[in-house]
């Protein structure tokens, strides 16, 4: 379900709009909500709509948690905040 307001969303905080993805990253894939629903992401200072994201439910959340747990069990690299990445 999309409102008229959502149809005219401008992604202003990303210089290259091709980088903006209105999906969730779960188990190595960009996915929409199973329901197809999205919610507006707004700037709380002025109410301007910055973008949209999927309205994930319980099933998608459980899939994301299971994928994260599997990644940890399988030895995925987890960096501490204090460690440099380069």
Order of alpha helices (4+ residues) and beta strands (2+ residues): alpha-beta-beta-beta-beta-alpha
